[in-house]
């Protein structure tokens, strides 16, 4: 995606973006260098190092960390080779995250996370700078949550039971703000797996690969599942929107991005535009800039510079 993704970002109006984890950091570093030298069109890149995941990574492209020392050494290695941020992933332990945060901060760099084994509150107290995917992957209320272990629901239970304005929600938001932790909204990728949502624009369909288009249409044309599942998915999407609004209203810093893996038709550029539309649906105002006092646009990524 080093060819198409940078062009799609620019065509969609994105001039600066963050890769947010990489399966090929050397490629991303080279891409950043070529773009900055004028050799290729593309946005300014904040290149993240390789995913920092624990002993059970979900993808073969992710090298599992071998403990806290390895986490710190990995950050130190890539910090001297041109990456400008890091991303912790779902199976990282608290000790590994703590070592990675300390090493990143020693280099003046920031670290974000798509978490599961570590809760949002634990990560904030450790010193993480940002949390990916809104409030979808916070596991602190999951009934089977154990220390340093990803729960079965991966945060859906917590999102379902954390009502905006509840004591749990207010405490979490206050903790994040007191520790200066930003939150990245990635509403498009969650909308893509929710029934009864608007179809992709024709312009988006036109740039999908045949495989991505077929997968999107297959998913959309399947008979709907149980009604309660559809209603629950819609409720979770709305619940995350409401928590993001409450977070910003309390003074939190909200970032935004599509998580453009191609899955569900979420791709660079167009996905960023859809993210803004969904934030407006959540209650933000795109027309009045004063309504966005603490919002920063930084696309979240799953792999490399695209899908």
C-alpha positions, 0 to 999 in steps of 0.5 A: 500500500506504499503506492495507493494509500498516500495518494488516497489520503491526499485525495481525501484531504489528509495532509498529515497522518500517523501509521499507528503500528507497522508490519513493515517499519523499514518500508514506512521509514523509506516512504516518509523519506521519499515523500519528504524529498519530493519523490512521491506524492503523499502526506507527512508521515508520523511513522510508528514502530512495529506493533508491541504485542505480548506472547500471543500475537494475533498476526504472524507479522507481529513479533511477540515481546519476550518480557519487559527488557525486550519491550524497552530494547525494541523501542530503543532500537527503532527510535534510533532508526527514524520512527516517531511513535509506537503502538502497543497491542492487545496482548502486551502485559503491564510490565512490557507496556511500562518498559515501552512507555519509559523507553519511548518517553526517554526518546521524546516519543509518544506511545498509543495502544489498541489494548485488551490485556491492559485496561484503559485505567491501568494504561493511563496510570502507566503513562500511555499517551493515547488509546485507540478505537474510542471506548470499544476495547476497554476491558475493565468491567469485563467479568472474566478479565484477569491481570495481563490477559485479554478477556473474551469479549475484548471490551464489548461487555464493558462498553455495553455496561458503561453508561455515560454519566455513570460513576464508572464512566466519570471516573474513567474520563477523569483518570484519562484527562488527569493523566493527559491521555488522548483517545482516538475515535475510529468510528468507520471501522465499527460502523462497517460491521454494523447492520442497517447502516448506509451503504458505501458511496459509489466513489468508494466502491470504485477504488476498492480492489475486486477482492475487497469489493466482493467481501464488502458486498457479501457481508452486506447482502447476507440475511440479517442475523438475530434482531437482538444482535443488530440492535446491540451492535447499533447500541454499542456504536451509539454508546461509543459516540456518547462516551466520546462526546462526554470525554471531549465535553470534560476536556479530553483530547479526541483524535480521529481516523478510520482504521483503513484496513480495507475491511468493510470498505474502510480505506484511506481518505474516504474513511477519514471523510466518513469519520468526520460524518460519523462524529457529526452524527455523534453530536459534534458540529463540523460547521462550527470550529469552536465546537471542536476545541480539543479535536485532532485529526490523526488517522489510525492504521492497522498495518503499514500505510494501508490495508 
